[in-house]
Amino acid sequence: MAKKKLSYENAINELENILDKMENDELIIDELSKEIKRASELIQFCKSQLKSTESAIKDILEEE
């Protein structure tokens, strides 16, 4: 099965789900490190998306 491309919105939703599980003690210890690693990856992805968008907006504004 092919993975769908990750979007900023999907990454934020996945991060919120991980956080909810952590806050509600729904993660067993065996899943905790895996979920923390995934959260770290999602945070890096979101930061990258925000930097890219910021750069694109600056470029557009400089053209005007």
N, C-alpha and C positions, 0 to 999 in steps of 0.2 A: 504494500500500500504506500502510495506516495505521500510524503509530508507536504502539508500546505505551507506556503511561505509565511513566515512570521511577520506580523505587523505590530506597530507600536501598541495599538489597542489590544490586540491579543496578548502581547507580552504583559501589559499592565493587568489585564484580567487574570492571567496565570499567576502573576505575583500576588494579587489580592487573594486568590484561592489558597496559595501556599501560606500566606499570612493568617488567613482565617483558620486554617487547619492548625497552625502553631498556637494561635490564641485560644483555641478551643480544645487543646490537648488531644487532637485527633491523629497526630503523627506518632507512630511507634518509633522507637529508637533506631530500628533498622532502616527506616525511611528518612530519618532526619538529615543525615549527611547528604543523601542524594537530593533532597528537596532544597537544602541550603546551597548546594552547588548549582542547582538549576536556577535558583533565585539570583545568585551571583551572575550567572550567564545572562539572565533576562535584564538585570540592572545594567550590565555593560552594553547590551543591545540597545536599551532605551536611551542611555547616555549618548551612544553613537548616533542614533536617529535624531535626537534633539540637536546635537552639534551640527549634523548635516543640514537640518532644516534651518537652523540659525544662520549658517553660512549661505544657504540659498536665498534667504530673505535679505541678508546684507547685500548680496550681489544684485538683487532686484532693486533694492532701494538706492544703491550707488549708480545704477543705470539711469535713474530719473533725474 
